[in-house]
């Protein structure tokens, strides 16, 4: 018997029902400031490609925060935008900045 990762979504039940399906997300390739979708920057074994796409398929790398803000306004909720250096917008419309490490007291 093949695992969920090996099977992907070949007509059976959704192997990852708690993560949003990226196939319904808008394609932002070619828009100003868009570097690419996060799952396309990941190298993995072919059997894990569906999982990588499912986990990262709604996350887009963009050049600047201004690009992320413009895209968030024009596309609507449901996507996450990541800029360098490490600013992030997620579907809850919350923004974070930095790498999230804590500083020693």
C-alpha positions in Angstrom: 0.0 0.0 0.0 1.3 3.4 -0.9 1.5 6.3 1.6 -0.5 9.5 1.2 2.7 11.3 0.0 3.2 8.7 -2.7 -0.4 8.7 -3.8 -0.8 12.5 -3.9 -4.5 13.1 -4.7 -5.2 10.5 -7.3 -8.9 10.5 -7.1 -9.0 9.3 -3.5 -9.9 11.2 -0.4 -7.9 14.4 0.2 -4.8 13.3 2.0 -4.3 16.7 3.6 -7.8 18.0 4.4 -6.7 20.6 6.9 -4.6 22.7 4.5 -6.1 24.9 1.8 -5.9 23.5 -1.7 -3.6 25.8 -3.7 -5.2 24.9 -7.1 -7.9 27.5 -6.4 -5.4 30.2 -5.6 -4.7 32.9 -8.2 -1.5 32.6 -10.2 0.6 35.7 -9.6 3.5 34.8 -11.9 4.5 37.8 -14.0 3.0 40.4 -11.8 5.3 43.3 -10.8 7.6 42.4 -7.9 6.6 38.7 -7.8 9.6 36.4 -7.5 7.6 33.2 -7.5 5.5 30.7 -5.5 7.3 29.2 -2.5 6.8 25.6 -3.5 8.7 26.2 -6.7 11.8 27.1 -4.7 11.8 23.8 -2.9 13.7 20.7 -4.0 12.2 17.4 -2.9 11.7 13.8 -3.9 8.9 13.5 -6.5 6.7 11.6 -4.1 6.7 14.6 -1.7 6.1 17.2 -4.4 2.3 17.2 -3.8 2.9 17.8 -0.1 5.3 20.7 -0.7 2.7 22.2 -3.1 -0.1 21.8 -0.6 1.9 23.4 2.2 3.6 26.2 0.2 1.3 26.7 -2.8 -0.4 29.8 -1.3 2.8 31.5 -0.3 4.5 34.0 -2.7 7.9 35.6 -2.5 7.9 39.2 -3.5 10.6 41.8 -3.8 9.3 44.5 -1.5 6.7 45.1 1.2 5.0 47.6 -1.2 4.5 44.8 -3.7 3.0 42.5 -1.0 0.6 45.3 0.1 -0.5 46.0 -3.4 -1.1 42.3 -4.2 -2.9 41.7 -0.9 -5.3 44.6 -1.7 -5.9 43.5 -5.3 -6.0 39.7 -4.9 -7.8 39.5 -1.6 -7.3 37.2 1.4 -6.0 33.7 1.4 -2.4 34.1 0.3 0.8 34.7 2.2 3.5 37.1 1.0 7.1 36.9 2.0 9.6 39.7 1.3 13.3 40.0 1.9 14.3 40.6 4.7 11.7 38.4 6.2 8.5 40.5 6.3 5.4 38.3 6.0 1.7 38.8 5.5 -0.7 35.9 6.0 -4.4 35.3 5.3 -5.4 36.9 8.6 -4.1 40.2 7.3 -1.5 40.3 10.1 2.1 41.4 9.2 5.2 40.3 10.9 8.8 41.2 10.4 12.1 39.6 11.2 13.1 36.0 11.6 11.2 35.4 14.8 14.1 34.5 17.0 14.1 35.6 20.6 16.8 37.6 22.2 18.5 36.5 25.4 17.4 38.4 28.5 
